[in-house]
């Protein structure tokens, strides 16, 4: 593809058929760090789009209060999130290749967890863990695109959720302001919207395009 054609594709002016899109994504992989409201919904969108090799990482189990925004069901309560999510993803796409990591993310295991991923998606709740992921990836994996999120709580305008490029290989999704620690509730529509931004940024990056 020449430069003019690439620029047209980047702008969305050059169409790709559904088959072409899936073929382009078939051999790509993603690591989804956190399988809550962001990660569970993002993983499903990736699989539906044709990204079939995923590493799913989460140490937690499904709780009743998760059902208002996460891609789980009442029968999943008490089950490890990575296992419950894997079952759902295999219902969507039986051929999905899923690596499940039921563990906490710490400095000593980040590189092993994301090894081989073409794109890394940060979808954790804890601010310290989020900062750890960003720091390790920036220092040790600067060549691997990282999509993160900050500012998706509350019932503010959906139009405030955007995808920002913060560094060469770092994209941030959210309004960069709203936080549950400020008393904002987590609303399914806004959380899922942010998950869609993360998934779409990842898909563009896997296609060789800018994330935003």
C-alpha positions in Angstrom: 0.0 0.0 0.0 1.4 3.4 -1.0 1.5 6.4 1.4 -1.7 7.9 -0.1 -3.5 4.6 0.4 -2.3 4.2 3.9 -3.5 7.7 4.8 -6.9 7.0 3.3 -7.1 3.8 5.3 -6.1 5.7 8.5 -8.9 8.2 7.9 -11.4 5.4 7.4 -11.9 6.2 3.7 -10.5 2.9 2.4 -13.0 0.2 3.2 -12.2 -3.3 4.6 -14.7 -6.1 4.2 -15.6 -8.1 7.3 -13.5 -11.0 5.9 -10.5 -8.8 5.2 -10.7 -7.4 8.7 -10.8 -10.8 10.4 -8.0 -12.0 8.2 -5.9 -9.0 9.2 -6.5 -9.7 12.9 -6.4 -13.5 12.8 -2.7 -13.9 13.8 -2.7 -11.0 16.3 -2.7 -11.3 20.1 -3.7 -9.1 23.0 -3.1 -9.2 26.8 -6.0 -8.0 28.8 -4.9 -7.0 32.3 -8.0 -7.0 34.4 -11.3 -8.7 33.6 -13.8 -6.4 35.3 -16.0 -3.8 33.6 -13.3 -2.7 31.2 -11.5 -5.9 30.5 -14.4 -8.3 30.2 -16.3 -6.1 27.7 -13.1 -5.2 25.8 -12.2 -8.9 25.5 -15.6 -9.7 24.0 -15.3 -7.0 21.5 -11.8 -8.1 20.4 -13.0 -11.7 20.0 -16.1 -10.6 18.0 -13.8 -8.5 15.8 -11.4 -11.4 15.0 -8.6 -11.2 17.6 -8.7 -14.8 18.8 -5.5 -15.0 20.9 -5.9 -13.4 24.3 -4.2 -13.5 27.6 -6.8 -12.9 30.3 -5.4 -11.7 33.7 -7.4 -11.3 37.0 -7.0 -12.7 40.5 -10.6 -12.1 41.6 -13.9 -13.9 41.6 -17.3 -12.7 40.3 -19.3 -10.9 42.9 -23.0 -9.9 42.8 -22.1 -6.2 42.6 -20.1 -6.9 39.4 -23.2 -7.7 37.4 -24.2 -4.1 36.9 -21.3 -3.4 34.5 -19.2 -6.5 33.8 -19.8 -9.2 31.3 -20.8 -11.9 33.8 -24.1 -13.5 34.7 -25.8 -14.6 37.9 -24.6 -18.2 37.5 -21.0 -16.9 37.4 -21.1 -15.6 40.9 -18.3 -17.1 43.0 -16.3 -18.3 40.0 -12.9 -16.9 39.0 -13.4 -14.1 36.6 -10.9 -15.4 34.1 -12.7 -18.8 33.9 -16.2 -17.2 33.7 -15.0 -14.8 31.0 -13.3 -17.6 29.1 -16.6 -19.6 29.0 -18.4 -16.6 27.6 -15.8 -15.9 25.0 -15.8 -19.5 23.9 -19.6 -19.3 23.5 -18.9 -16.3 21.1 -16.0 -18.0 19.3 -15.2 -21.6 20.1 -11.8 -21.3 18.3 -10.6 -18.5 20.6 -7.2 -19.3 22.0 -7.3 -18.1 25.6 -4.5 -18.1 28.2 -5.8 -17.6 31.7 -3.7 -16.1 34.4 -5.4 -16.0 37.8 -2.9 -14.0 39.7 -2.2 -10.6 41.1 -0.1 -8.3 38.9 3.1 -7.4 40.5 6.4 -6.0 39.3 8.0 -9.5 39.1 5.4 -11.0 36.8 4.3 -8.3 34.4 6.8 -9.3 31.6 5.9 -13.0 31.8 2.2 -12.2 31.8 2.3 -10.0 28.6 5.0 -12.0 26.8 4.2 -12.4 23.1 1.3 -9.9 23.1 1.0 -7.6 20.1 -0.9 -5.1 22.2 -1.4 -4.7 26.0 -4.7 -3.5 27.4 -4.6 -2.1 31.0 -8.0 -2.6 32.6 -7.3 -2.7 36.3 -9.1 -0.8 39.1 -6.2 -0.3 41.5 -4.3 3.0 40.9 -0.9 1.5 42.1 -1.2 -1.5 39.9 -2.1 0.7 36.9 1.0 2.9 37.6 3.1 -0.3 37.9 1.9 -1.6 34.5 2.5 1.7 32.8 6.0 2.0 34.3 7.1 -1.5 33.5 5.8 -1.4 30.0 7.4 2.0 29.3 10.8 0.9 30.5 10.9 -2.8 29.4 8.5 -3.0 26.4 8.5 0.5 24.7 7.9 -1.2 21.3 4.6 -2.8 22.4 1.5 -0.6 22.2 -0.2 -0.1 25.5 -3.9 1.1 25.9 -4.8 2.3 29.3 -7.8 4.0 30.9 -8.4 6.9 33.4 -11.6 8.7 34.1 -14.7 6.7 33.3 -16.7 6.9 36.5 -20.0 8.7 37.0 -22.9 9.7 34.8 -21.2 12.5 32.9 -21.5 13.0 29.2 -20.5 10.0 27.0 -18.9 12.5 24.7 -16.3 13.3 27.4 -14.8 9.8 26.9 -12.0 10.0 24.4 -8.8 8.2 23.3 -5.7 10.3 23.8 -2.1 9.5 22.7 0.1 10.3 25.6 3.4 8.9 24.3 4.8 7.1 21.3 3.2 3.8 22.3 0.8 4.8 25.0 -2.9 5.6 24.5 -5.2 6.6 27.3 -9.0 6.3 27.3 -11.4 8.3 29.4 -12.1 11.9 30.5 -8.9 11.8 32.6 -10.8 13.3 35.5 -13.8 11.4 37.0 -12.8 8.8 39.6 -14.8 6.5 41.9 -12.7 7.8 44.8 -14.5 11.1 44.3 -17.8 9.5 45.0 -18.8 8.7 41.4 -20.7 5.5 40.7 -19.7 3.2 37.9 -22.4 3.2 35.2 -22.6 0.3 32.8 -23.1 2.6 29.7 -20.0 4.7 30.5 -17.8 1.8 31.5 -18.8 -0.2 28.4 -18.2 2.9 26.2 -14.6 3.2 27.6 -14.1 -0.5 27.0 -15.2 0.0 23.4 -12.7 2.8 23.1 -9.9 0.5 24.4 -11.0 -2.3 22.1 -11.1 -0.1 19.1 -7.8 1.5 19.8 -6.3 -1.9 20.1 -7.8 -3.1 16.8 -6.5 0.0 15.0 -3.0 -0.6 16.5 -3.1 -4.2 15.5 -4.0 -3.1 11.9 -0.9 -0.9 12.0 -2.8 2.4 12.4 -2.7 5.0 15.1 -4.7 4.1 18.2 -6.7 7.3 18.1 
